[in-house]
């Protein structure tokens, strides 16, 4: 990994600014964990029987962003990125995917998520979560996605260390 260019979350600020900043920090963390690796290295799996790889994590987070922002607040029928059903596990199969394909899809979903969040009048805005069959607030969605990044960035730490020994941050 090269320099740490992640945006530092604020030490104080509004709830919304804090959630937004921590989401961006964790998004940047995932990108940083993948920095400087080849497609083959990004597809390198952790250990049998797991199919987990850094590229699979990027693909998975594209699905998470779509499922929790786009499908909740804009289009509950929007297809998932990597599967015909709502199958988050399908994204982990990085198979023949390339960095460009995975990162382009993920970055497009992140861009859309940021737009949806910025256009919402408050964190209390609700949308329909089709998997749960009920309304959820933007606050809940942002916290849920933040927790997804936190968990998967922990996986990314171990994956990166296994690939080239790089640890930290």
N, C-alpha and C positions, 0 to 999 in steps of 0.2 A: 504494500500500500504506500501511497505517496503522502503528501501533506494532508492534514486534517482540515478540510474546508467546510465542515458542517456548521450550520448556523447555530450559535449558542442560544439556548432557551433563556428567556428573561428571568431575572432573580425576583422580579415582582411585575405585576401587571394584571389585567383583567383575566377572568377565567377563560374567555374565548381566545385572547391573545396567547395565553399560556398553552392551551390545548393545541392551537394552530402551530405554535413554535415547536412544541415537543413532537408533534406529528412530522413536521419538516425535518427536525433533527434525526428522527428515526428513519425517515425515508432516505436521508443523506447517508446514514450509517449503513444501510443495506447496500447502497451504491458503492460506498467506500470499501466494503468487504469484498466486492467483486472487482475492484479496480486493479488493472494490470494483469489480469489472468486471461488465458486463452479460452476459446470455446470449450476445448476438451477439459481444461481444468475446471471450468464452471460447471460442467456436466459430471464431474467426478463425484461419485456417491460416497456417503459416509461409511456404511458398513452393512453387510447383509443382515437381515432381509430388507433394510430400509433403502428406499430409492431417493432419499433426500440428497439434494445437491444445491449449490448456490443458485444455479440457473433455475432449478425447480422452485426455490424460494421466491425468486423474482417473478416467475410465472404465477405462483400462488398469490403473491401480494397484488398482482394485477386483478386476480379474481376477487380478492377481499375488497379492494377499492371499488370495483364495479358493483359487487353485491351489496355493499353497505352504503354507498353514496348514490350511484346512478339508479340502481334497482329500487332503492327505498324512496328517493326524492324525485326521480324523473320518469322512470319507465320500468315498472315492475316486471314487464315481459321481455326486457332486454336480454338477449342471449348472453351466456357466460363467455368468457374469452377463449377458454381452452376445451370446453366440453359442451355437448348438446344439452346436458342436464345441469342442475346445480350440484356439481361434483367437484369439490375443492381438491380432492385427492388427485384428480386427473392432471392437474397443473404440475404436480411434482414429477411427472414423467417428462423430463426434459428431452429425452430421445434425440431427435435430429434438430432440435431448436438451436438457433444461434443467439449469440449475445444481442445482435441487432434486432432480431425478431422479438425476443423476450423484453428487452429494455424499451423498445418502441411501444409495445403494448402496455407495459407497466407505466411508462411516463405519460402516455395518453390518458390512462385512467387516473393517475395522480393529478394531471392538469384538470380533468373534469371534476374530480373530487374537490379540488381547491376552489374552482369556480362555483360549484354548488354551495359550498360552505360560505364563501364570501357573499353570495347573493341572498342567503337566508337572513331574514330580519333579526333573528335571535336564536340562541341555543335551544329555545323551547319549541322551535319549529318542529312539527311532526311529519313523518312520512310513514308509509305502510311497508312493514317488513314482511315480504311474501312467505318466507320460510317459517315465520312464527305466526303469521296470520293476525298481526296486530300492529298498531301504531307505535312508533318509537321516536324519541326526540333526537335532534341533531347532537345534543350533548352526549346522549348515550352512544350514538354512532361514533362520534369522535373518540370517546373513551374506549370503546370496543376495538376500533381500528388501531389505536395507540397501543393497547395491550397485545394485539396480534403482532405488531411490529416488534415490541419489546421481547416477546417470546421467540419470535423467529430470528431476531438479530442475535439472540443467545445461541441459536443453532448455527447461525452464520459464523460466529466466533470460532466454534469448534471445527466447522467445515474448512474455514480458511486456514486454521492452524494445521489441519491434516494435509492440506494441499502443499503449503510452502513454509510452514512454521511461523507465519506471521501471527502475532498475538497483540491484544490490547485494543483500546478505544472501542 
